[in-house]
Amino acid sequence: MPKIIVVTSGKGGVGKTTTSASFASGLALRGNKTVVIDFDVGLRNLDLIMGCERRVVYDIINVINNEVSLKQALIKDKHCDNLYVLPASQTRDKDALNLEAVGRILDELKESFDCIVCDSPAGIEHGAFSAMYYADEALIVTNPEVSSVRDSDRILGILAAKSKRAVEGLDPVKEHLLVTRYDPKRVAAGEMLSVDDIQEILRIPLIGVIPESESVLQASNSGTPAIHLEKSDVAEAYRDLVARFMGDEVPMRFTTAEKAGFLKRLFGGR
Amino acid sequence: MSLIDNLLDYLRGDTKKTAVVAKERLQIILAHERAGRNANSPDYLPALQEELLAVIAKYIHVDRDMIKVQLEKHGDYEVLELNIMLPEDKRAGA
């Protein structure tokens, strides 16, 4: 059964696109035929993060308007065989993403893909709503920070009340908490909400923790999804996330800091 | 932080950590927002109220604010409460 997974958060800048790119790549690396769709019409960026920006010819709005076929708009990823990208339009307005047309595209994609990853724009407006409406599962990307946690809670409320599954009375959307930009040192110092705190507040199961890392910027600089980086915590954390999503039992990593000794605490510094 | 600050913090033990404050603030605001979301009447309530008002107005003259439709949660079940205050003594015949 093909799955539609939305990557969403409410708040901007928490790592939705970074996560969509790495999560979709990870699913493809594990043999799932995967497509990742950018729903941020007007502000597309998934193409840059995936490193395929110069190969974008057509976009999702062209497909919605029946100007081109889905096949013509899909871009094959350069890192993984099983992965395709459907870019957002940079020029059209976001109202073109009507629910019925999005449903039609997703139905067509379901015929040839195992996993359909929807990269939601920030906010709770039309674009974000179209990205989540058809979802079977949701990755709720949350930073250990008050505004992000609050917005995630809001998104969970919308998923529970207004998604297709909710409206039609089907099994609810399966929600997974992904905490990103996590800094165990600051958590240990009492300066940052812990994973346990966030989970206790949002009350959904945790599927992964992505540590704060300089390598995320380096990955986006070069247009390589972070999961492909060598010797990087972030890449390993994303691989763990994908493994857990596929049902493997993988213990959480990157959640605890090495305890700083007396001298280090006395003199501060990192 | 300076050496002195670090030393003071260390000796004093933990003062109120901001992460604790963050968690408390979130728990309070989210409890409030969730209550608002759930108590928020379902979408059809305003329309239901309008239509009821129209039917009642055919027989009795009632003011708009004399009719209240509310949905309340009592444990496992929900109660749809309809409250119409009839005007005193004035019964317009149909």
Interface residues (C-beta under 8 A of the other chain):
Chain A: E145 V146 V149 R150 D153 R154 G157 A161 V187 A189 G190 E191 M192 L193 S194 D197 I201 F262 R265 L266 F267 G268
Chain B: M1 L3 N6 L7 Y10 D14 K17 T18 A19 V20 A22 K23 R25 L26 Q27 I29 L30 E33 R34 R37
